[in-house]
Amino acid sequence: MAILDQVTSQEAIELENKYGAHNYHPLPVVLAKGEGVHVWDVEGKQYYDFLSAYSAVNQGHCHPKIVNAMHKQVSTLALTSRAFHNDMLGKYEKFACEFFGFDKLLPMNTGAEAVETALKVCRKWAYEVKGIKENEAEIIVCENNFHGRTTTIISFSNDPVARKNFGPYTDGFIKIAYDNLDALENALKSNPNVGGFLVEPIQGEAGVYVPAPDYLAKAKALCAKYNVLFIADEVQTGIARTGRLLATCGNCSCIDKNCSNEPEVKPDVLILGKALSGGAYPVSAVLANNAIMNVIRPGNHGSTFGGNPVAAAVAMAALEVVRDEKLAENAYKLGELFRSEINKFIETSSIVNLVRGKGLLNAIVINDDEDSDTAWNICLALRDNGLLAKPTHGNIIRFAPPLVMTETQLLDCVSIIIKTLKEFEK
């Protein structure tokens, strides 16, 4: 069989099972095309995408502006490594720093790489600026976090599937309860060697847990009080997903009504990825001001592909789409509509306990045990009805469509979801 020969869904799945490592458990659908809010399988069936590659495709599949920027740049100069300057990196760094309100950007490729970068920046700042004795710095993290699956990151995960048989683990982390300010302050005041607090503004992989409205602002204030860096992992929540440019909303340009009920929080260190490229290319970044980022010097950190010309061109185009098409505003409006419609259904439902989220990052909790297969079976039925979503943590289904979705399309999707859920009513 020639490499480019068309395969059926079953053939494609069998090839992956035979030749690929079994590190994922995908929904059994094989996609071959995407445009906007839709994807098509190899047999030509159309679906609404309600996962957006875990919020990487906020701008929609194959957005023409992003694709054109990528094609133009890859046809001119794709990679130089950082051994030489290229004519796109500085433009991108300036654009992104002004876009998000920071002095410096350190470019990487994947979300996990960006998290690792932020941890290194934090530790170096702790030793060279805060004055913690070398090798004694600690970083506070939250229980049920998800920041990636590198060896260091799983060291502070409490997910047994991610951790078991991958030790020994990296020291230097303190785990506390999420959305618990008392736990944070107790950890800060009892340990003078804390250099940073790493937190997701919304815990997406854990089931779209949204903290109290004042949690992030008060956590940032506690970090300032104890001279600790507030590090926001916005790999999934950033780039307009939650109805604001950033879920922390520090120095953002959202419409006022999106921010009126929550205080703004500007992280000391901001971690971005996924939709930073609109899903077209692996692009991630860590942003901070000079007082923090200047601890990084030549040889301290790097990546062959980090900051390459294609990544720079794609990221600028992706951010322009978010700004010019007002995707934060659209996510805010459609998110309110989605939760309102689903809540109406929940009033008479026995299969769904609740819906929660912010903007177009939402989840429903299925009325069944976490170990049950009900949520998985619902997602299979949703697939059959033309909508793709995926369970997280057993009895929770995450819903995160591209932010270019229209109100008409959203209401069509709501009808599909409700129709499907009704098939599982007890």
VMD Tcl script that draws the C-alpha trace (Angstrom):
set ca {
  {0.00 0.00 0.00}
  {1.42 3.39 -0.99}
  {1.74 5.86 1.87}
  {-0.78 8.29 0.40}
  {-3.38 5.68 -0.53}
  {-6.81 6.33 0.96}
  {-7.62 4.05 3.89}
  {-10.90 3.23 5.59}
  {-11.51 4.18 9.20}
  {-11.01 0.59 10.33}
  {-7.75 0.27 8.38}
  {-6.41 3.50 9.84}
  {-7.25 2.40 13.39}
  {-5.66 -1.02 12.83}
  {-2.46 0.62 11.53}
  {-2.21 2.78 14.65}
  {-2.87 -0.16 16.93}
  {-0.18 -2.27 15.24}
  {2.57 0.30 14.71}
  {1.88 3.04 17.24}
  {2.55 3.12 20.98}
  {-0.72 2.76 22.88}
  {-0.42 5.99 24.85}
  {-3.88 7.31 23.89}
  {-7.40 5.92 23.86}
  {-9.04 7.91 21.04}
  {-12.70 7.97 20.21}
  {-13.10 5.58 17.24}
  {-13.37 8.14 14.46}
  {-10.71 8.81 11.81}
  {-10.58 12.40 10.62}
  {-9.25 13.48 7.25}
  {-10.36 17.11 6.80}
  {-11.23 20.16 8.88}
  {-12.66 23.60 8.13}
  {-13.97 26.09 10.66}
  {-16.08 24.30 13.27}
  {-16.41 21.09 11.22}
  {-14.30 18.00 10.61}
  {-14.87 15.10 8.20}
  {-13.88 11.46 8.55}
  {-12.24 9.41 5.80}
  {-15.65 8.22 4.61}
  {-16.81 11.83 4.22}
  {-19.16 12.14 7.21}
  {-19.28 15.65 8.69}
  {-19.10 16.40 12.42}
  {-19.10 19.40 14.71}
  {-15.77 19.50 16.55}
  {-16.56 20.07 20.22}
  {-13.03 19.51 21.52}
  {-10.93 21.82 19.31}
  {-7.81 19.67 19.84}
  {-8.01 20.47 23.56}
  {-8.46 24.18 22.75}
  {-5.62 24.40 20.25}
  {-7.98 25.15 17.36}
  {-9.75 28.17 18.88}
  {-9.55 29.97 15.53}
  {-11.22 27.08 13.72}
  {-9.71 24.39 11.53}
  {-7.46 25.56 8.70}
  {-8.15 29.27 9.16}
  {-7.08 30.80 5.81}
  {-5.12 33.66 7.37}
  {-3.07 31.28 9.51}
  {-2.60 28.76 6.69}
  {-1.50 31.50 4.29}
  {1.00 32.90 6.80}
  {2.41 29.42 7.34}
  {2.63 28.62 3.64}
  {4.32 31.92 2.81}
  {6.91 31.54 5.55}
  {7.67 27.84 5.07}
  {8.25 28.58 1.38}
  {10.81 31.24 2.28}
  {12.68 30.13 5.41}
  {11.55 27.42 7.79}
  {14.34 26.87 10.31}
  {17.71 28.32 11.23}
  {17.97 27.14 14.84}
  {18.92 29.82 17.34}
  {22.54 29.63 16.23}
  {21.63 32.55 13.95}
  {19.09 35.35 14.04}
  {16.09 35.20 11.74}
  {13.99 38.10 10.48}
  {10.71 36.91 12.05}
  {11.50 36.12 15.68}
  {12.02 39.68 16.91}
  {8.83 40.83 15.18}
  {6.88 38.03 16.87}
  {8.39 38.68 20.29}
  {7.53 42.38 20.07}
  {4.02 41.64 18.81}
  {3.26 39.09 21.53}
  {4.81 41.11 24.36}
  {2.71 44.14 23.42}
  {-0.36 41.94 22.88}
  {-0.18 40.47 26.40}
  {1.62 43.28 28.22}
  {5.02 41.80 29.14}
  {8.66 42.78 28.59}
  {10.08 39.49 27.37}
  {9.05 36.25 25.66}
  {10.91 32.95 25.67}
  {9.74 30.86 22.69}
  {9.21 27.10 22.87}
  {7.14 24.52 20.99}
  {4.75 22.56 23.21}
  {2.78 23.30 26.33}
  {4.79 20.89 28.46}
  {8.02 22.48 27.25}
  {6.68 25.90 28.21}
  {5.75 24.67 31.68}
  {9.23 23.19 32.14}
  {10.68 26.50 30.98}
  {8.60 28.45 33.50}
  {9.75 26.12 36.30}
  {13.39 26.73 35.36}
  {12.89 30.49 35.17}
  {11.18 30.43 38.57}
  {13.94 28.42 40.22}
  {16.71 30.59 38.79}
  {14.87 33.73 39.92}
  {14.45 32.18 43.39}
  {18.21 31.69 43.74}
  {19.54 34.79 42.03}
  {16.91 37.37 42.98}
  {15.01 36.16 46.03}
  {18.16 34.72 47.57}
  {17.05 31.18 48.37}
  {19.95 28.81 48.97}
  {20.77 26.82 45.83}
  {18.89 23.53 45.40}
  {16.42 24.36 48.17}
  {13.76 26.27 46.21}
  {10.26 24.83 46.17}
  {7.27 25.52 43.94}
  {3.67 25.21 45.11}
  {1.27 23.36 42.80}
  {-2.37 22.29 43.09}
  {-3.86 18.85 43.51}
  {-5.55 17.43 40.40}
  {-3.40 19.66 38.21}
  {-2.55 18.90 34.62}
  {0.53 20.64 33.21}
  {1.83 17.94 30.87}
  {3.51 14.54 31.16}
  {7.26 15.10 31.32}
  {9.15 13.40 34.15}
  {9.32 16.57 36.22}
  {5.67 17.47 35.67}
  {4.31 14.03 36.60}
  {6.39 14.27 39.76}
  {3.82 16.73 41.12}
  {0.77 15.07 39.56}
  {-1.60 12.96 41.64}
  {-2.93 11.08 38.60}
  {-1.84 7.46 39.16}
  {-2.05 6.66 35.44}
  {0.43 9.43 34.62}
  {2.75 8.63 37.55}
  {2.89 4.89 38.21}
  {6.18 3.21 37.22}
  {7.77 6.43 35.95}
  {9.75 7.24 39.11}
  {12.03 8.26 40.71}
  {10.35 11.62 40.84}
  {11.69 15.16 40.92}
  {11.71 16.89 44.31}
  {10.97 20.52 45.02}
  {7.18 20.73 44.83}
  {4.47 21.28 47.45}
  {0.93 20.16 46.60}
  {-2.07 21.97 48.03}
  {-5.81 21.91 47.43}
  {-7.06 23.91 44.44}
  {-9.26 26.96 45.11}
  {-8.17 27.03 48.76}
  {-6.58 30.28 49.87}
  {-5.96 29.07 53.42}
  {-3.95 26.14 52.09}
  {-1.94 28.49 49.89}
  {-1.14 30.93 52.69}
  {-0.23 28.13 55.08}
  {2.22 26.75 52.53}
  {3.69 30.19 51.88}
  {4.17 31.28 55.47}
  {5.52 27.93 56.66}
  {8.23 27.68 54.03}
  {10.56 30.61 53.24}
  {12.07 28.63 50.34}
  {9.00 28.88 48.09}
  {9.88 30.51 44.80}
  {6.61 30.24 42.89}
  {2.98 29.15 42.75}
  {2.00 27.32 39.54}
  {-1.74 27.26 38.88}
  {-4.30 26.69 36.13}
  {-6.93 29.47 36.16}
  {-9.45 26.70 35.40}
  {-8.53 23.06 35.88}
  {-9.46 21.76 32.44}
  {-8.27 18.16 32.40}
  {-9.58 17.62 35.93}
  {-13.09 18.31 34.67}
  {-13.32 22.07 33.99}
  {-13.26 23.13 37.63}
  {-13.77 26.89 37.88}
  {-12.47 28.46 41.11}
  {-14.23 31.11 43.20}
  {-14.39 34.50 41.45}
  {-11.80 36.08 43.75}
  {-9.46 33.09 44.05}
  {-6.89 34.11 41.46}
  {-6.70 37.74 42.58}
  {-6.29 36.80 46.24}
  {-3.76 34.10 45.37}
  {-1.73 36.66 43.41}
  {-1.89 39.03 46.39}
  {-0.61 36.30 48.70}
  {2.25 35.58 46.31}
  {3.17 39.27 46.30}
  {3.01 39.37 50.10}
  {5.49 36.50 50.42}
  {7.68 37.50 47.44}
  {6.71 34.47 45.37}
  {6.11 34.32 41.61}
  {2.51 33.78 40.49}
  {2.79 31.47 37.47}
  {-0.35 31.03 35.36}
  {-0.56 28.01 33.07}
  {-2.91 29.32 30.38}
  {-1.98 26.74 27.75}
  {-5.60 25.62 27.58}
  {-7.49 28.56 29.09}
  {-5.68 31.34 27.24}
  {-6.20 32.92 23.82}
  {-9.91 33.80 24.24}
  {-11.17 30.35 25.24}
  {-12.90 31.48 28.44}
  {-14.48 34.61 27.00}
  {-11.50 36.80 27.80}
  {-8.13 37.04 26.14}
  {-6.70 35.32 29.21}
  {-8.62 33.59 31.96}
  {-6.58 35.68 34.39}
  {-7.45 38.74 32.27}
  {-4.26 40.57 33.17}
  {-3.82 43.61 30.92}
  {-6.31 42.23 28.39}
  {-8.53 44.04 25.92}
  {-11.83 42.22 26.48}
  {-15.12 44.02 26.48}
  {-15.93 45.33 29.95}
  {-18.88 43.07 30.62}
  {-16.62 40.03 30.36}
  {-14.55 41.23 33.29}
  {-17.05 43.16 35.40}
  {-17.64 40.44 37.98}
  {-14.04 39.33 38.49}
  {-10.87 41.27 39.31}
  {-8.05 41.34 36.81}
  {-4.91 39.38 37.65}
  {-1.62 39.80 35.86}
  {0.64 36.78 36.34}
  {4.31 37.26 37.07}
  {4.94 34.44 34.59}
  {2.46 33.54 31.83}
  {2.54 30.19 30.01}
  {0.88 29.93 26.60}
  {0.59 27.24 23.94}
  {-2.07 25.40 21.91}
  {-4.16 28.22 20.31}
  {-1.09 30.45 20.17}
  {-0.74 28.92 16.69}
  {-4.40 28.15 16.01}
  {-3.41 24.49 15.94}
  {-1.43 24.85 12.72}
  {2.03 24.36 14.23}
  {3.54 23.61 17.66}
  {4.10 27.01 19.28}
  {4.36 27.83 22.98}
  {5.81 30.66 25.00}
  {6.67 31.90 28.46}
  {6.23 35.62 29.09}
  {7.52 37.70 32.01}
  {8.92 41.12 32.75}
  {12.64 41.94 32.73}
  {13.11 41.61 36.48}
  {12.26 37.92 36.12}
  {13.23 36.93 32.58}
  {16.68 38.54 32.73}
  {17.90 35.66 34.90}
  {18.02 33.58 31.70}
  {21.36 33.92 29.91}
  {22.98 32.23 26.89}
  {23.25 28.49 27.40}
  {20.71 28.29 30.23}
  {17.82 27.09 28.10}
  {16.85 26.58 24.49}
  {15.29 24.56 21.71}
  {16.30 23.90 18.11}
  {12.79 24.67 16.90}
  {11.79 27.24 19.51}
  {11.39 30.65 17.90}
  {11.70 29.39 14.33}
  {10.42 31.65 11.53}
  {7.35 29.53 10.75}
  {6.27 29.51 14.39}
  {6.72 33.28 14.57}
  {4.66 33.95 11.44}
  {1.92 31.52 12.43}
  {1.62 32.85 15.98}
  {1.29 36.45 14.85}
  {-1.42 35.50 12.37}
  {-3.23 33.41 14.98}
  {-3.29 36.26 17.49}
  {-4.46 38.71 14.83}
  {-7.42 36.40 14.10}
  {-8.35 36.36 17.79}
  {-8.23 40.16 17.93}
  {-9.78 41.01 14.57}
  {-12.61 38.47 14.72}
  {-13.38 39.30 18.37}
  {-13.20 35.67 19.43}
  {-13.11 36.45 23.16}
  {-16.40 38.32 22.88}
  {-17.94 35.52 20.85}
  {-16.78 32.88 23.33}
  {-18.26 34.89 26.20}
  {-21.64 35.30 24.50}
  {-21.94 31.72 23.25}
  {-20.72 30.29 26.55}
  {-23.50 32.07 28.42}
  {-26.01 30.74 25.89}
  {-24.65 27.19 26.04}
  {-24.82 26.92 29.84}
  {-28.26 28.50 29.89}
  {-29.65 25.99 27.39}
  {-28.03 22.99 29.06}
  {-29.26 24.14 32.47}
  {-32.82 24.19 31.13}
  {-32.39 20.55 30.14}
  {-30.81 19.63 33.49}
  {-33.94 20.83 35.34}
  {-35.80 17.77 34.06}
  {-32.86 15.42 33.47}
  {-31.82 12.35 35.39}
  {-28.66 11.74 33.36}
  {-26.83 15.07 33.86}
  {-26.08 16.55 37.28}
  {-24.68 19.93 36.28}
  {-22.90 22.01 33.68}
  {-19.98 24.24 34.55}
  {-17.42 26.35 32.77}
  {-16.55 29.76 31.46}
  {-16.74 31.05 27.90}
  {-16.60 28.08 25.56}
  {-14.71 25.83 27.97}
  {-17.46 23.78 29.59}
  {-18.21 20.34 30.97}
  {-21.23 18.33 31.99}
  {-21.18 15.86 34.88}
  {-22.94 12.60 34.11}
  {-25.06 11.05 36.84}
  {-23.00 7.88 37.16}
  {-19.85 6.60 38.84}
  {-16.49 7.83 37.61}
  {-15.56 4.23 36.81}
  {-18.63 3.72 34.62}
  {-18.59 3.78 30.82}
  {-21.71 5.94 30.51}
  {-19.87 9.11 29.48}
  {-17.86 7.17 26.91}
  {-21.01 5.64 25.48}
  {-22.65 9.08 25.34}
  {-19.67 10.35 23.34}
  {-20.02 7.43 20.95}
  {-23.69 8.34 20.49}
  {-22.79 12.01 20.01}
  {-20.37 10.90 17.29}
  {-23.14 8.95 15.59}
  {-25.31 12.09 15.78}
  {-22.61 14.29 14.22}
  {-20.77 15.86 17.16}
  {-17.35 14.95 18.58}
  {-16.52 15.27 22.28}
  {-14.50 13.23 24.77}
  {-14.88 12.22 28.41}
  {-12.42 13.35 31.05}
  {-12.19 11.59 34.38}
  {-14.81 8.98 33.66}
  {-18.13 10.69 34.23}
  {-17.35 14.19 32.90}
  {-17.66 15.26 29.26}
  {-15.76 18.37 28.15}
  {-17.29 20.64 25.50}
  {-14.95 23.13 23.82}
  {-15.83 24.02 20.20}
  {-13.82 26.40 18.02}
  {-14.46 30.03 18.95}
  {-15.50 30.92 15.39}
  {-18.79 29.11 15.96}
  {-21.97 31.07 15.24}
  {-25.04 31.24 17.46}
  {-27.02 29.21 14.92}
  {-24.38 26.51 14.90}
  {-24.18 26.47 18.69}
  {-27.92 26.00 19.04}
  {-27.77 23.19 16.49}
  {-25.07 21.55 18.61}
  {-27.11 22.01 21.79}
  {-30.01 20.22 20.12}
  {-27.70 17.34 19.17}
  {-26.34 17.12 22.71}
  {-29.79 17.18 24.34}
  {-31.22 14.69 21.84}
  {-28.32 12.35 22.58}
  {-28.53 12.73 26.35}
  {-32.23 11.94 26.27}
  {-31.37 8.55 24.81}
  {-29.61 7.77 28.10}
  {-32.28 9.01 30.51}
  {-33.09 6.38 33.10}
}
mol new
graphics top color blue
foreach p $ca { graphics top sphere $p radius 0.5 }
foreach p [lrange $ca 0 end-1] q [lrange $ca 1 end] { graphics top cylinder $p $q radius 0.2 }
display resetview
